[in-house]
Amino acid sequence: MPKIRTRTVGITAAGVATAVLAVYCVQSSQGATPAAGSPGAVVRVDQVGYTPGEAKHAYLMTSASVSSTSFRVRDASGKEVLTGRTGPSTGGWNNTYHSVHTLDLSRLTTPGTYRVEVSGPDTATSPPFRVAPADELFGKLIQDNVRFFQAQRDGADVDSTVLKRKPSHLADREATVYDTPAYDSEEKQLLAPLKPVGGPVDVSGGWSDAGDFLKFTHTASYSTASLLLAQRTTSAGGEKLAAEARHGLDWLDKMWDDSSRTLYVQVGLGKGDTEDGSGKIRSDHDVWRLPEADDALQVEPGDPDYTIKHRPVFRAAPPGEPISPNLAGRVAVAFALAAQLDAADHPDRAREELEKASHIYALADTTPHGELVTAFPHGFYPEESWQDDMEFGATELALAGQALDDSRADQWIQQAGHWAKEYLGSDYLGTLGLGDVSALAHADLAKLLGSGTSSTEVSRDELVADLKRQLNDGSIRAHRDPFRAGAVYTDYDSVPHSFGLSATAQLYHRVTGDSRYDAFATRQRNWTLGANAWGSSFVIGAGTTFPHCPEHQAANLAGSLTGEGDILAGGVVNGPNAAAKLKDLNSFPTMRKCPTTQGNPFAPFDGHGSGYMDHVGAWQTVEPADDFTATALLSLTLSTTPKDTESEADQP
C-alpha cells in the first residue's frame, strides 16, 4: 500500500529555539556531483556487487539498439578478465534512451573489484562493483541499516556519534492521552479541538518514524518484527542488531498497558490546524528543526506550538475494548518473536513476552467496520488487509508456545490456519511490505505445517501457492520492464517493495527448496542498488552514487550533505515515483540546501512516467523510513544465509 506523507510547507514555529536553527541553516558551498552522468550511453550495475554463484546482470542504456556489441570486464589492476556481447534490447526507456540491453556477467565468479567497459558505436564504463561472498558483500550494509535505526532513536537513550544526536522529546515521559482526532474529508484539518481522556503515560523512547519525529505503533511493530526476524535468521547484525530490536520492543512495551488492556498507537500530531483555518494547533509537519529544539520551546496550553513539545498520544481503542486486527496481529508478532529468541536463555522473560502477545492478540476486533486503525490521519498509512496480520500473529504465538512448551501452541496453529484461509479468500492480496505481511506469515506457517503438525483450514500447498502468486505477479511486471524490476515505478514504496519481493523469493526457496525465483530475487536487489535507469543506489551510503540529500530533518540539519562523513548511512528511501508527484516539493526557510539541489542530474533518466530526484524537499523519492529500512535489512540478512538451511526435509 502507498505511504502518503503530506506536509504544510514553509511554516516555522514561532517558539523554536532560533539559536539552534541558525547554527544549522548554513547552505553547503560544495558543487553538485552529477554522479548519474549526462545523456549518452551508460552502464548500470549493482554498485554493492554480486555473490560468486548467483546470476549477474548489468544494463546498457543507448540511443539506438546495439545488439551483439562487445563488452569487457576489467579487474582493479585493469586486466581484462571477461568478454561478452550485449543481449537483445529489453525495451526502450525514454526519448533519449531508446534501447536497454542486458549484459550477462554470470561467468564472473572470482572475488574482486571490477568495471564493465562497452566498446563499439557507443562507449561506456560502469561504476566499480565487487564480487564477494554474501557475508562480506552485505555485512556492512546490514550494519549500516542498524545504524539508521540508531539515528532514529528518540528520548534520552540516543547515540551521540550518529548525526550528533542529543536527547529529545523528553516530555513524552509524561504525555497526555487524547480521544481519536476527527479530520475533514480530505484529512487536511482537525474538525474539533483535541479532547484529553487520560494520562500521564510514559511513551518516551522508540524511533522517529521517518524524516519527521512522529512515532507510530503501526510502523514500529512492523520494523521491530523485521529486526527480530533478521536476528532469528542470522548473526550478521551482531549485538547491535539485537540491541536495536530490543530498543523497538521496549517502546512497544510502553505503548501497551497490559493492566488496562490499552494499546496506544501514535505519539505526536502530523496534521493540525482547525476547520476555520485559524492555525490554533501546529503539528510536527509544520516545522523543520532538530528534535531537541522541541524540548527548548517555552509554551503553555493554548499556544499553537504546545502539541509540538507536549505531544499528544492516541489510543487504538478505549481500555479493554477490541483493537483493530491489523494492529493486534502485528504487535503480538513482535512480543511473540522476542519470546522465541528469549526462550532458551531467558525463559521467565520469554513467558512474560508470550503473555503480553496473547493478551494483545485476544483483543483483536475480527469483524472490523470502516477504516483500519493505522495512524491519524489514516491517509499517512492507508491499509486494507488485516487477516495476514492475524495469521502472522497466531503463527508466531504458536512458535513461541512450542519453544516454551505452552499447551496453547496447537490452538494458535489452528487459528493461524483459519486466518490464512480468510486472507486467501479476501479482496486484498498484496506483496511483502508495511501493508501486507502475508509472505512472512505463510513462510513460518508452512514450516509448521510441514513439520508433522495436525492439519488446519489451509494446507501447506495453498500457502506455497500464494507465495508463488506474489512472486509471479512481480515476475510478470519484471518481464515487461527494461531493468527487470518487479515494483511499480509510479507508485509509492517502489524500493521497499523490491526488497520485499527479493525477501519473498528467498523465503520461498527456504520453504520449498525450489530455486526458480533465485535470479528474480537477485535482480530486485540489483535494481535497488544501482542497476536501474538512474544509476543510483537507493540505500544511503551504499555504492558510489546514492542519496546525498534525503528529506530527513536531523540528517539535513546536523549531518553532511556531500555523501561523505556523518551521513544517514543505511537509510532506505522510497526511490522512483510518478514524475507528476515531484512537482510539489517541500520548502522550509530552515532547510539546508544540498549541492544536488542545483538542477537535477537525474532528470535525463526519468522515463515510463516515473521520476527520481535527490532533493531535500522531494519526500516522494528520498525520504527514508523505518519500514523501508527494516524490509531491506530483513532481505539482506536472508541473503547472507545459505538458502537450504531452513528448507524442509520432508517436502511433499
C-alpha positions as CSV (number, residue, x, y, z in Angstrom):
1,M,0.0,0.0,0.0
2,P,1.3,3.5,-0.7
3,K,2.6,5.6,2.1
4,I,1.2,9.2,1.9
5,R,3.1,11.9,3.8
6,T,1.5,15.3,3.4
7,R,3.1,18.4,5.0
8,T,2.3,22.0,5.4
9,V,5.0,23.9,3.5
10,G,7.1,26.9,4.6
11,I,5.9,27.5,8.2
12,T,8.3,27.9,11.1
13,A,7.1,27.5,14.7
14,A,7.5,30.8,16.4
15,G,8.8,29.2,19.6
16,V,11.6,27.1,18.0
17,A,15.0,27.8,19.5
18,T,16.4,30.1,16.9
19,A,19.9,29.7,18.1
20,V,19.8,26.0,17.3
21,L,18.3,26.6,13.9
22,A,20.8,29.4,13.0
23,V,23.7,27.1,13.5
24,Y,22.4,24.6,11.0
25,C,20.9,26.8,8.3
26,V,24.2,27.1,6.5
27,Q,24.0,26.4,2.8
28,S,26.6,24.0,1.5
29,S,29.0,25.7,-0.8
30,Q,30.3,22.5,-2.4
31,G,29.3,21.9,-6.0
32,A,26.9,19.2,-7.1
33,T,28.2,15.9,-8.3
34,P,26.1,14.6,-11.2
35,A,27.1,11.1,-10.4
36,A,24.5,9.6,-12.6
37,G,26.2,11.1,-15.6
38,S,24.8,13.0,-18.6
39,P,22.9,11.8,-21.7
40,G,24.9,9.2,-23.7
41,A,25.5,5.5,-23.4
42,V,25.6,4.4,-19.8
43,V,26.1,1.1,-18.0
44,R,24.1,0.3,-14.8
45,V,25.3,-2.2,-12.3
46,D,24.6,-3.2,-8.7
47,Q,27.1,-0.9,-7.1
48,V,27.4,-3.0,-4.0
49,G,28.1,-6.2,-6.0
50,Y,27.2,-9.8,-6.7
51,T,28.0,-13.1,-5.0
52,P,30.1,-15.6,-6.9
53,G,27.5,-18.2,-7.7
54,E,24.5,-16.0,-8.5
55,A,23.2,-14.7,-11.8
56,K,24.8,-11.4,-12.6
57,H,23.3,-8.8,-14.9
58,A,24.2,-5.2,-15.8
59,Y,22.3,-2.9,-18.3
60,L,23.5,-0.8,-21.2
61,M,21.3,2.3,-22.0
62,T,21.8,3.6,-25.5
63,S,20.1,5.9,-28.0
64,A,19.7,3.0,-30.5
65,S,19.7,-0.8,-30.5
66,V,23.2,-2.2,-30.3
67,S,22.6,-6.0,-30.0
68,S,25.8,-8.0,-30.0
69,T,28.0,-5.1,-29.2
70,S,31.1,-6.3,-27.4
71,F,31.9,-5.6,-23.7
72,R,34.7,-6.5,-21.4
73,V,35.2,-6.6,-17.7
74,R,38.4,-5.4,-16.1
75,D,39.6,-6.0,-12.6
76,A,41.1,-3.4,-10.2
77,S,44.5,-3.6,-11.9
78,G,43.0,-3.0,-15.4
79,K,43.4,-6.6,-16.5
80,E,40.7,-7.9,-18.8
81,V,39.0,-10.9,-17.1
82,L,35.8,-11.4,-19.1
83,T,34.4,-10.6,-22.5
84,G,30.9,-10.9,-23.9
85,R,28.3,-9.4,-26.2
86,T,25.2,-7.4,-25.3
87,G,21.9,-9.2,-25.4
88,P,18.8,-8.1,-27.4
89,S,17.0,-5.0,-26.3
90,T,14.7,-5.4,-23.3
91,G,12.8,-2.2,-24.4
92,G,13.1,1.5,-24.6
93,W,13.2,3.8,-21.7
94,N,12.7,7.4,-22.7
95,N,13.1,9.8,-25.7
96,T,16.9,9.8,-25.2
97,Y,17.5,6.1,-24.3
98,H,15.5,4.2,-26.9
99,S,17.1,0.9,-26.0
100,V,18.2,-1.0,-22.9
101,H,20.4,-4.1,-23.3
102,T,21.3,-6.8,-20.7
103,L,25.0,-7.6,-20.1
104,D,25.4,-11.1,-18.7
105,L,28.2,-11.2,-16.1
106,S,27.3,-14.5,-14.6
107,R,30.7,-16.2,-15.6
108,L,32.5,-13.7,-13.3
109,T,33.0,-15.7,-10.1
110,T,36.4,-14.8,-8.8
111,P,36.2,-12.3,-5.8
112,G,37.5,-8.9,-6.6
113,T,36.5,-5.4,-7.7
114,Y,35.6,-4.8,-11.4
115,R,34.3,-2.4,-14.0
116,V,32.4,-3.1,-17.2
117,E,33.5,-1.4,-20.4
118,V,31.4,-1.2,-23.6
119,S,33.0,-0.5,-27.0
120,G,31.7,-0.1,-30.5
121,P,29.4,2.7,-31.8
122,D,28.7,3.6,-28.1
123,T,31.3,3.5,-25.4
124,A,30.6,3.5,-21.7
125,T,32.2,2.4,-18.4
126,S,30.3,1.2,-15.4
127,P,30.9,2.3,-11.7
128,P,33.0,-0.2,-9.8
129,F,31.4,-3.2,-8.2
130,R,32.5,-6.2,-6.2
131,V,32.2,-9.9,-6.4
132,A,32.4,-11.4,-2.9
133,P,30.8,-13.9,-0.6
134,A,27.4,-12.8,0.7
135,D,28.5,-12.2,4.3
136,E,31.3,-9.9,3.1
137,L,29.1,-8.2,0.5
138,F,26.2,-7.4,2.7
139,G,27.7,-7.4,6.2
140,K,28.5,-3.7,6.2
141,L,25.2,-2.8,4.5
142,I,23.3,-4.6,7.3
143,Q,25.4,-2.8,9.9
144,D,24.5,0.5,8.2
145,N,20.8,-0.5,8.3
146,V,21.1,-0.9,12.0
147,R,23.0,2.4,12.3
148,F,20.0,4.1,10.6
149,F,17.8,2.9,13.4
150,Q,20.3,4.2,15.9
151,A,20.0,7.6,14.2
152,Q,16.2,7.3,14.5
153,R,16.2,6.9,18.3
154,D,14.1,9.3,20.3
155,G,14.1,10.0,24.0
156,A,17.0,10.0,26.4
157,D,18.9,6.9,25.1
158,V,20.3,8.3,21.8
159,D,23.7,7.7,20.2
160,S,25.6,11.0,20.1
161,T,28.1,9.5,17.5
162,V,25.3,9.4,14.9
163,L,24.3,12.8,13.4
164,K,25.3,14.4,16.6
165,R,22.1,13.2,18.2
166,K,21.0,14.7,21.5
167,P,18.2,13.6,23.9
168,S,14.9,14.6,22.5
169,H,11.2,14.8,23.3
170,L,11.7,14.2,27.0
171,A,8.2,15.5,27.6
172,D,7.0,12.1,26.2
173,R,7.7,10.7,29.7
174,E,4.5,12.4,30.9
175,A,2.2,12.6,27.9
176,T,-1.5,13.3,27.8
177,V,-3.8,10.8,26.1
178,Y,-6.4,12.3,23.8
179,D,-9.5,10.9,22.1
180,T,-9.4,9.9,18.5
181,P,-8.9,13.1,16.4
182,A,-11.5,13.9,13.8
183,Y,-10.4,15.2,10.5
184,D,-12.2,16.7,7.5
185,S,-12.9,14.5,4.4
186,E,-9.6,15.5,2.8
187,E,-7.7,14.9,6.1
188,K,-6.2,18.3,6.0
189,Q,-7.6,19.9,9.1
190,L,-8.9,18.9,12.5
191,L,-12.7,19.3,12.9
192,A,-12.6,20.0,16.6
193,P,-10.0,20.6,19.4
194,L,-8.3,17.6,20.8
195,K,-10.0,16.2,23.8
196,P,-7.9,14.8,26.7
197,V,-9.1,11.4,28.1
198,G,-6.2,10.2,30.2
199,G,-2.6,10.2,31.2
200,P,0.1,11.0,32.0
201,V,1.7,8.0,30.3
202,D,5.4,7.3,29.6
203,V,5.8,6.9,25.8
204,S,9.3,8.2,25.6
205,G,12.0,6.4,23.5
206,G,11.4,4.4,20.4
207,W,12.2,5.5,16.9
208,S,11.1,8.5,14.9
209,D,9.1,7.1,12.1
210,A,10.9,8.7,9.0
211,G,12.3,12.1,8.2
212,D,10.0,13.6,10.8
213,F,9.6,12.9,14.5
214,L,6.2,11.2,14.8
215,K,6.1,7.7,16.4
216,F,3.6,5.1,15.2
217,T,2.9,1.7,16.7
218,H,1.9,0.6,13.2
219,T,5.3,1.1,11.7
220,A,7.3,0.4,14.9
221,S,5.8,-3.1,15.3
222,Y,6.5,-4.0,11.7
223,S,10.1,-2.7,12.0
224,T,10.7,-4.4,15.3
225,A,9.3,-7.7,14.0
226,S,11.5,-7.4,10.9
227,L,14.6,-6.8,13.1
228,L,13.7,-9.7,15.3
229,L,13.2,-12.0,12.3
230,A,16.6,-10.9,11.0
231,Q,18.1,-11.6,14.4
232,R,16.5,-15.1,14.3
233,T,17.8,-15.7,10.8
234,T,21.5,-14.9,11.1
235,S,24.1,-13.4,13.4
236,A,25.2,-10.9,10.6
237,G,23.8,-8.0,12.5
238,G,25.5,-8.9,15.7
239,E,24.9,-7.4,19.1
240,K,24.0,-4.0,17.7
241,L,21.1,-5.5,15.7
242,A,19.9,-7.4,18.9
243,A,20.1,-4.2,20.9
244,E,18.2,-2.2,18.3
245,A,15.5,-4.8,18.1
246,R,15.2,-4.7,21.9
247,H,15.0,-0.9,21.8
248,G,12.0,-1.2,19.5
249,L,10.4,-3.8,21.7
250,D,10.9,-1.8,24.8
251,W,9.0,1.1,23.3
252,L,6.2,-1.2,22.2
253,D,6.0,-2.3,25.8
254,K,5.3,1.3,26.8
255,M,2.7,1.6,24.1
256,W,0.8,-1.5,25.5
257,D,-0.7,-1.2,29.0
258,D,-1.2,-4.8,30.0
259,S,-3.1,-4.0,33.2
260,S,-5.8,-1.9,31.5
261,R,-5.5,-3.7,28.1
262,T,-4.9,-0.4,26.3
263,L,-2.8,-0.1,23.1
264,Y,-1.5,3.4,22.3
265,V,-0.9,3.9,18.6
266,Q,0.7,7.3,18.0
267,V,2.8,9.9,19.6
268,G,2.7,13.4,18.0
269,L,0.4,15.2,15.6
270,G,1.1,15.2,11.9
271,K,-1.8,17.4,10.9
272,G,-3.1,20.2,13.0
273,D,-4.9,23.5,12.4
274,T,-8.6,23.7,12.9
275,E,-11.6,23.7,10.5
276,D,-11.7,27.5,10.3
277,G,-8.0,27.7,9.3
278,S,-7.1,29.8,12.3
279,G,-3.9,27.7,12.9
280,K,-4.5,27.2,16.6
281,I,-2.8,23.9,16.6
282,R,0.5,23.4,14.9
283,S,1.9,20.0,14.1
284,D,5.1,18.1,13.6
285,H,5.0,18.6,9.8
286,D,4.8,22.4,10.1
287,V,8.4,22.9,11.2
288,W,11.9,21.9,10.1
289,R,14.2,21.6,13.1
290,L,16.3,19.3,15.2
291,P,14.3,17.2,17.6
292,E,15.9,18.7,20.7
293,A,14.6,22.1,19.6
294,D,11.1,20.9,20.6
295,D,12.3,20.5,24.2
296,A,13.5,24.1,24.3
297,L,10.1,25.5,23.5
298,Q,8.5,27.7,26.2
299,V,4.8,27.0,25.7
300,E,1.6,26.9,27.7
301,P,-1.7,25.2,27.0
302,G,-3.4,27.1,24.2
303,D,-0.2,28.1,22.4
304,P,0.0,27.0,18.8
305,D,3.2,25.0,19.4
306,Y,2.0,23.3,22.6
307,T,1.4,20.0,20.9
308,I,4.9,20.1,19.3
309,K,6.6,20.0,22.7
310,H,3.8,18.2,24.7
311,R,3.0,15.6,22.1
312,P,-0.5,14.0,22.2
313,V,-0.9,10.3,22.5
314,F,-3.8,8.5,20.8
315,R,-5.3,5.0,21.5
316,A,-6.3,2.2,19.2
317,A,-9.4,1.8,21.3
318,P,-10.7,2.6,24.8
319,P,-9.2,0.4,27.6
320,G,-10.3,-3.2,27.3
321,E,-12.2,-2.7,24.1
322,P,-11.4,-4.6,20.8
323,I,-8.4,-3.4,18.8
324,S,-8.1,-3.0,15.1
325,P,-7.0,-6.5,14.0
326,N,-4.1,-5.4,11.9
327,L,-2.5,-3.8,14.9
328,A,-3.4,-6.6,17.3
329,G,-1.8,-9.1,15.0
330,R,1.4,-7.3,14.2
331,V,2.1,-6.1,17.8
332,A,1.5,-9.6,19.1
333,V,4.1,-10.8,16.5
334,A,6.8,-8.5,18.0
335,F,6.3,-9.9,21.5
336,A,6.0,-13.5,20.3
337,L,9.2,-13.3,18.3
338,A,11.0,-11.8,21.3
339,A,9.7,-14.8,23.3
340,Q,11.1,-17.2,20.8
341,L,14.5,-15.6,21.0
342,D,14.5,-15.4,24.8
343,A,13.1,-18.9,25.4
344,A,16.4,-20.7,25.8
345,D,18.4,-18.2,27.8
346,H,15.7,-16.0,29.5
347,P,12.7,-18.3,29.9
348,D,11.0,-16.1,32.5
349,R,11.2,-13.0,30.4
350,A,10.1,-15.1,27.4
351,R,6.9,-16.2,29.2
352,E,6.1,-12.6,30.1
353,E,6.5,-11.7,26.5
354,L,4.3,-14.5,25.4
355,E,1.6,-13.5,27.8
356,K,1.6,-9.9,26.5
357,A,1.4,-11.2,22.9
358,S,-1.5,-13.4,23.8
359,H,-3.4,-10.6,25.5
360,I,-3.0,-8.3,22.6
361,Y,-3.9,-10.9,20.1
362,A,-7.0,-11.9,22.1
363,L,-8.3,-8.3,21.9
364,A,-8.4,-8.2,18.1
365,D,-11.6,-7.0,16.5
366,T,-12.2,-9.7,13.9
367,T,-15.3,-8.1,12.5
368,P,-13.9,-4.6,11.8
369,H,-16.1,-1.9,10.2
370,G,-14.8,1.2,8.5
371,E,-11.1,2.1,8.3
372,L,-8.5,0.0,10.0
373,V,-6.5,1.9,12.6
374,T,-3.0,2.7,11.4
375,A,-2.3,6.4,12.0
376,F,-4.1,9.7,12.5
377,P,-4.9,10.8,9.9
378,H,-5.4,7.4,8.2
379,G,-4.0,8.7,4.9
380,F,-0.5,8.7,6.3
381,Y,-0.6,4.9,6.2
382,P,-3.7,3.6,4.5
383,E,-4.1,-0.2,4.8
384,E,-6.9,-2.6,3.8
385,S,-5.7,-6.1,4.7
386,W,-5.7,-7.5,8.2
387,Q,-6.2,-11.3,8.0
388,D,-2.5,-11.5,7.1
389,D,-1.6,-9.8,10.4
390,M,-3.8,-12.2,12.4
391,E,-2.2,-15.2,10.6
392,F,1.2,-13.8,11.4
393,G,0.3,-13.2,15.0
394,A,-1.1,-16.7,15.5
395,T,1.9,-18.3,13.7
396,E,4.5,-16.6,15.9
397,L,2.5,-17.3,19.0
398,A,2.5,-20.9,18.1
399,L,6.2,-21.0,17.5
400,A,6.8,-19.2,20.8
401,G,4.4,-21.6,22.5
402,Q,6.3,-24.6,21.2
403,A,9.6,-23.1,22.4
404,L,8.2,-22.7,25.9
405,D,6.1,-25.9,25.9
406,D,2.9,-23.9,26.2
407,S,-0.2,-26.0,25.8
408,R,-1.9,-23.3,23.7
409,A,0.5,-23.8,20.7
410,D,-1.8,-26.2,18.9
411,Q,-4.7,-23.8,19.3
412,W,-2.7,-21.0,17.8
413,I,-1.7,-23.2,14.9
414,Q,-5.4,-23.8,14.2
415,Q,-6.1,-20.0,14.4
416,A,-3.2,-19.3,12.0
417,G,-4.6,-21.7,9.5
418,H,-8.0,-20.1,9.8
419,W,-6.8,-16.6,9.2
420,A,-4.5,-17.7,6.4
421,K,-7.6,-19.2,4.7
422,E,-9.5,-16.0,5.3
423,Y,-6.7,-14.0,3.8
424,L,-6.5,-16.1,0.7
425,G,-10.2,-15.5,0.1
426,S,-10.1,-11.8,0.7
427,D,-10.1,-8.9,-1.8
428,Y,-6.7,-7.5,-0.7
429,L,-3.9,-9.8,-1.8
430,G,-0.6,-8.0,-1.8
431,T,3.1,-8.5,-1.6
432,L,5.5,-8.0,1.3
433,G,5.8,-4.6,2.8
434,L,4.2,-2.5,5.6
435,G,0.7,-3.1,4.2
436,D,1.0,-6.8,3.7
437,V,2.9,-9.3,5.9
438,S,1.4,-12.5,4.4
439,A,4.7,-13.7,3.0
440,L,6.3,-13.7,6.4
441,A,3.3,-15.4,7.9
442,H,3.0,-18.0,5.1
443,A,6.7,-18.9,5.3
444,D,6.6,-19.7,9.0
445,L,3.2,-21.4,9.0
446,A,4.2,-23.6,6.0
447,K,7.2,-24.8,8.0
448,L,4.9,-25.5,11.0
449,L,2.5,-27.5,8.8
450,G,5.4,-29.3,7.1
451,S,6.8,-30.5,10.5
452,G,4.1,-33.1,11.1
453,T,1.6,-30.9,13.0
454,S,-2.1,-31.5,12.6
455,S,-3.9,-30.2,9.5
456,T,-5.6,-26.8,9.5
457,E,-8.2,-25.0,7.4
458,V,-5.4,-24.1,5.0
459,S,-2.8,-26.6,3.6
460,R,0.9,-26.1,3.2
461,D,0.4,-26.3,-0.6
462,E,-2.1,-23.4,-0.5
463,L,0.4,-21.3,1.4
464,V,3.2,-22.1,-1.1
465,A,0.9,-21.3,-3.9
466,D,0.2,-17.8,-2.5
467,L,3.9,-17.2,-2.2
468,K,4.2,-18.1,-5.9
469,R,1.3,-15.8,-6.6
470,Q,3.2,-12.9,-5.1
471,L,6.3,-13.8,-7.0
472,N,4.6,-14.4,-10.2
473,D,2.9,-11.0,-10.0
474,G,6.3,-9.4,-9.6
475,S,7.9,-11.6,-12.3
476,I,5.2,-10.6,-14.8
477,R,5.9,-6.9,-14.2
478,A,9.7,-7.6,-14.3
479,H,9.4,-9.3,-17.7
480,R,7.9,-6.2,-19.1
481,D,10.4,-3.8,-17.5
482,P,13.7,-3.0,-19.3
483,F,15.6,-3.3,-16.0
484,R,13.6,-6.4,-14.9
485,A,12.2,-4.6,-11.8
486,G,9.1,-6.2,-10.2
487,A,7.9,-3.0,-8.5
488,V,5.7,-0.3,-9.8
489,Y,7.8,2.8,-10.5
490,T,5.0,5.3,-10.5
491,D,3.7,4.3,-7.0
492,Y,4.9,4.9,-3.5
493,D,7.3,2.4,-1.9
494,S,8.9,1.0,-5.1
495,V,12.2,0.3,-3.4
496,P,10.9,-1.4,-0.2
497,H,8.5,-3.4,-2.4
498,S,11.5,-4.5,-4.5
499,F,13.4,-5.6,-1.3
500,G,10.1,-7.3,-0.2
501,L,9.9,-9.3,-3.4
502,S,13.6,-10.3,-3.0
503,A,12.9,-11.4,0.6
504,T,9.8,-13.4,-0.5
505,A,11.7,-15.2,-3.2
506,Q,14.3,-16.2,-0.6
507,L,11.7,-17.3,1.8
508,Y,10.0,-19.4,-0.9
509,H,13.3,-21.2,-1.6
510,R,13.8,-21.9,2.1
511,V,10.3,-23.4,2.4
512,T,10.3,-25.4,-0.8
513,G,13.9,-26.0,-1.8
514,D,12.8,-24.6,-5.2
515,S,15.4,-22.2,-6.8
516,R,13.2,-21.0,-9.7
517,Y,12.9,-17.4,-8.3
518,D,16.5,-17.0,-7.2
519,A,17.6,-15.0,-10.2
520,F,14.5,-12.8,-9.8
521,A,15.4,-12.2,-6.2
522,T,18.9,-11.1,-7.2
523,R,17.6,-8.7,-9.9
524,Q,15.3,-7.0,-7.5
525,R,18.2,-6.4,-5.1
526,N,20.4,-5.2,-8.1
527,W,17.7,-2.7,-9.1
528,T,17.6,-1.1,-5.6
529,L,21.4,-0.9,-5.5
530,G,22.2,0.8,-8.9
531,A,21.1,-1.4,-11.7
532,N,18.3,1.0,-12.6
533,A,17.7,3.8,-15.1
534,W,19.1,6.5,-12.7
535,G,22.3,4.6,-11.9
536,S,21.7,5.3,-8.2
537,S,21.6,3.1,-5.2
538,F,18.6,3.9,-3.0
539,V,20.3,3.0,0.2
540,I,22.2,5.9,1.7
541,G,26.0,5.2,1.7
542,A,25.7,2.1,-0.5
543,G,27.7,2.1,-3.7
544,T,29.2,5.2,-5.4
545,T,26.0,7.0,-6.2
546,F,23.3,7.3,-3.5
547,P,21.1,10.0,-2.0
548,H,23.1,12.8,-0.5
549,C,20.2,15.0,0.4
550,P,17.4,12.9,2.0
551,E,14.3,14.6,3.3
552,H,15.3,13.9,6.9
553,Q,15.5,16.8,9.4
554,A,18.3,15.5,11.6
555,A,20.4,14.4,8.6
556,N,19.8,17.8,6.8
557,L,20.5,20.0,9.8
558,A,23.3,18.1,11.6
559,G,24.8,15.8,9.0
560,S,27.0,16.0,5.9
561,L,25.4,16.9,2.6
562,T,28.3,15.7,0.4
563,G,27.8,11.9,0.7
564,E,30.9,11.7,3.0
565,G,31.4,11.9,6.7
566,D,28.4,11.9,9.0
567,I,25.6,10.8,6.7
568,L,22.4,8.8,7.4
569,A,24.1,5.6,6.3
570,G,21.8,2.6,5.8
571,G,18.6,4.6,5.4
572,V,16.4,3.3,2.6
573,V,14.4,5.8,0.6
574,N,11.3,5.4,-1.5
575,G,13.1,5.7,-4.8
576,P,11.4,6.5,-8.1
577,N,7.8,7.8,-8.0
578,A,5.3,9.2,-10.5
579,A,7.0,12.1,-12.2
580,A,3.9,14.2,-11.7
581,K,4.2,13.9,-8.0
582,L,7.5,15.7,-8.0
583,K,6.0,19.0,-9.0
584,D,5.2,19.8,-5.3
585,L,8.4,19.9,-3.3
586,N,8.6,20.8,0.4
587,S,10.4,24.0,1.3
588,F,11.2,25.5,4.7
589,P,13.3,28.5,5.5
590,T,15.4,26.4,7.8
591,M,16.3,23.7,5.3
592,R,20.0,23.5,4.3
593,K,20.3,23.3,0.5
594,C,22.4,20.5,-0.9
595,P,24.7,20.5,-3.9
596,T,22.3,18.2,-5.7
597,T,19.6,20.8,-5.5
598,Q,21.4,22.9,-8.1
599,G,19.5,21.3,-11.0
600,N,18.6,17.7,-11.2
601,P,21.3,15.5,-12.7
602,F,18.9,12.5,-12.7
603,A,16.2,14.2,-14.8
604,P,17.7,12.8,-18.2
605,F,17.0,9.3,-16.9
606,D,13.3,9.8,-16.0
607,G,11.1,7.5,-18.0
608,H,7.9,5.4,-18.2
609,G,6.0,8.1,-16.3
610,S,8.4,7.9,-13.4
611,G,11.0,10.4,-12.0
612,Y,13.6,10.5,-9.3
613,M,15.1,13.5,-7.6
614,D,17.8,13.7,-4.9
615,H,16.5,16.9,-3.2
616,V,15.8,17.6,0.4
617,G,12.2,18.7,-0.5
618,A,11.5,15.6,-2.5
619,W,9.8,13.5,0.2
620,Q,8.2,11.5,-2.7
621,T,11.6,10.0,-3.6
622,V,14.2,10.5,-0.9
623,E,12.5,10.4,2.5
624,P,13.9,7.4,4.3
625,A,11.6,5.5,6.6
626,D,11.8,2.8,9.3
627,D,9.7,0.3,7.5
628,F,11.6,0.8,4.2
629,T,14.9,0.1,6.0
630,A,13.5,-2.8,8.1
631,T,12.4,-4.6,4.9
632,A,15.8,-4.1,3.3
633,L,17.6,-5.3,6.4
634,L,15.5,-8.5,6.5
635,S,16.1,-9.1,2.8
636,L,19.8,-8.7,3.1
637,T,20.1,-10.9,6.2
638,L,18.3,-13.6,4.3
639,S,20.8,-13.1,1.5
640,T,23.7,-13.9,3.9
641,T,22.3,-17.3,4.9
642,P,22.6,-20.4,2.7
643,K,19.2,-20.9,1.1
644,D,18.9,-24.5,2.0
645,T,19.4,-24.1,5.8
646,E,15.7,-23.6,6.5
647,S,14.1,-25.8,3.8
648,E,12.0,-28.7,5.0
649,A,13.5,-32.2,4.7
650,D,10.0,-33.7,4.2
651,Q,8.8,-31.8,1.1
652,P,5.6,-33.1,-0.4
